[in-house]
């Protein structure tokens, strides 16, 4: 959870300068450790190209992982992606 919080702090510029690359670094660490919120946040980064190159396949991958872990926001994000594809 702490790694995800660090990612949020860097993304929002709270207690530090905004740094989207550091945000995605910490989201990735937390996501790989199974944090459902970080998985969703990382999916958002890949979906929008924030701190990383935009990559829809990776966005879907991380949204799926997060949704599998019970994150309803990730499930919603997947539904929105599906809607825009069809």
C-alpha positions in Angstrom: 0.0 0.0 0.0 2.9 2.4 0.8 4.3 2.1 -2.7 0.9 3.0 -4.2 0.6 6.0 -1.9 4.1 7.2 -3.0 2.9 6.9 -6.6 -0.2 9.1 -5.7 2.0 11.7 -4.0 4.3 12.0 -7.0 1.3 12.1 -9.4 -0.5 14.8 -7.5 2.7 16.7 -6.4 1.8 16.4 -2.7 4.8 16.9 -0.4 7.0 16.8 -3.5 7.2 18.0 -7.1 4.9 16.4 -9.6 6.8 13.6 -11.3 4.7 11.3 -13.5 7.6 8.9 -14.2 8.3 8.4 -10.5 4.6 8.0 -10.0 4.4 5.2 -12.5 7.6 3.6 -11.1 5.9 3.3 -7.7 2.6 2.2 -9.1 4.4 -0.5 -11.0 6.2 -1.7 -7.9 3.0 -1.8 -5.9 1.1 -3.4 -8.8 3.6 -6.2 -9.2 3.2 -6.8 -5.4 -0.5 -7.3 -6.0 -2.0 -4.0 -4.8 -5.3 -3.7 -6.6 -5.4 0.1 -6.4 -1.9 0.4 -7.9 -2.9 -2.0 -10.7 -5.8 0.3 -11.5 -3.7 3.4 -11.3 -1.1 1.9 -13.5 -3.8 1.0 -16.0 -4.9 4.6 -16.0 -1.4 5.7 -16.7 -1.0 3.4 -19.7 -4.5 4.3 -20.9 -3.7 8.0 -20.8 0.0 8.0 -21.5 0.9 9.6 -18.2 4.5 8.9 -17.1 4.7 6.1 -19.7 4.1 5.7 -23.4 0.4 5.2 -24.1 -0.2 1.4 -24.4 -3.8 0.2 -24.5 -2.8 -3.5 -24.2 -0.9 -2.8 -21.0 -3.8 -0.7 -19.7 -6.2 -3.5 -20.3 -3.8 -6.0 -18.7 -3.5 -3.9 -15.5 -7.3 -3.1 -15.3 -8.0 -6.8 -15.6 -5.5 -7.7 -12.8 -7.1 -5.0 -10.6 -10.6 -6.2 -11.4 -9.7 -9.8 -10.7 -8.6 -8.5 -7.3 -12.0 -6.9 -6.6 -11.5 -3.3 -7.8 -14.8 -2.1 -9.1 -13.2 1.1 -10.6 -11.0 -1.1 -12.8 -14.0 -3.1 -13.9 -15.7 0.1 -14.9 -12.6 1.3 -16.8 -12.6 -2.0 -18.7 -16.2 -1.5 -19.7 -15.5 2.0 -20.9 -12.6 0.7 -23.0 -14.8 -2.0 -24.5 -17.5 0.6 -25.3 -15.1 2.8 -27.2 -13.7 -0.1 -29.2 -17.1 -1.3 -30.5 
